Amino acid sequence: MLSLVRGLIDVRSRHPALAIGAYREIKAPDDILAFERTHGDQRAVVILNLGADAVRFETDAVAGGAILIAARPDGVSSIQGTSVD
């Protein structure tokens, strides 16, 4: 858990959009919290699975993106087109 928190702090400190960017909610199912932060030419999409089960989430907001940090116990998450696992 400490490692995850340190990783989140590091990502936030390296990406101003996450700290001071404009906020836009992304429509998502009940157990998913998804939003976008933008600042200048920087854009970050945050997707949090608040449920107990792994799910696939479809959104155009992630197309062409990269995962900066993932909290899954197995450490594996991926983006496939517009899907996040």
C-alpha positions in Angstrom: 0.0 0.0 0.0 2.8 2.4 0.9 4.4 1.7 -2.5 1.2 2.5 -4.3 0.8 5.8 -2.4 4.4 6.8 -3.2 3.7 6.0 -6.8 0.6 8.1 -6.9 2.4 11.0 -5.3 5.2 10.7 -7.9 2.8 10.6 -10.9 0.9 13.6 -9.6 4.1 15.6 -9.0 5.3 14.9 -12.6 2.0 15.7 -14.3 0.6 19.2 -13.6 -2.7 18.3 -15.1 -3.3 16.0 -12.2 -2.7 18.7 -9.6 -4.1 21.9 -11.2 -5.8 20.8 -14.4 -9.4 21.4 -15.4 -11.8 18.6 -14.4 -14.3 16.7 -16.6 -16.2 13.7 -15.4 -16.4 10.7 -17.8 -19.7 8.7 -17.8 -19.1 5.3 -16.2 -20.9 2.5 -14.4 -21.6 2.7 -10.7 -18.4 1.0 -9.5 -16.2 3.0 -11.8 -15.0 6.6 -11.1 -13.6 8.1 -14.3 -12.5 11.6 -15.0 -10.1 13.7 -17.2 -7.8 16.5 -16.1 -6.3 18.9 -18.6 -3.7 21.6 -18.3 -2.1 23.3 -21.3 -1.2 20.5 -23.8 -1.2 17.9 -21.0 -4.1 15.5 -20.5 -4.6 12.7 -18.0 -7.5 10.3 -17.7 -8.0 8.7 -14.3 -10.1 5.5 -14.0 -10.7 3.9 -10.6 -12.5 0.6 -10.1 -14.2 1.0 -6.7 -15.8 -2.5 -6.9 -14.5 -5.8 -5.7 -14.3 -7.5 -9.2 -12.1 -6.8 -12.1 -14.0 -5.2 -15.0 -13.4 -4.0 -18.5 -14.3 -0.3 -19.1 -14.9 1.1 -22.6 -14.3 4.8 -23.3 -12.9 6.8 -26.2 -11.0 8.9 -23.6 -8.2 6.3 -23.4 -7.5 5.8 -27.0 -3.8 6.1 -27.7 -3.0 6.5 -24.0 -0.7 4.7 -21.6 -1.1 3.5 -18.1 1.1 5.4 -15.6 0.2 3.5 -12.5 -2.1 0.6 -11.7 -3.3 -0.7 -8.3 -4.2 -4.3 -9.3 -2.7 -6.9 -7.0 -1.1 -8.7 -10.0 0.3 -5.4 -11.3 -1.2 -6.0 -14.8 -3.5 -3.6 -16.5 -3.8 -2.7 -20.2 -5.4 -0.4 -22.8 -6.7 -2.1 -25.9 -8.1 0.5 -28.3 -10.9 2.1 -26.2 -10.9 -0.6 -23.5 -9.2 -0.6 -20.1 -8.7 -3.9 -18.3 
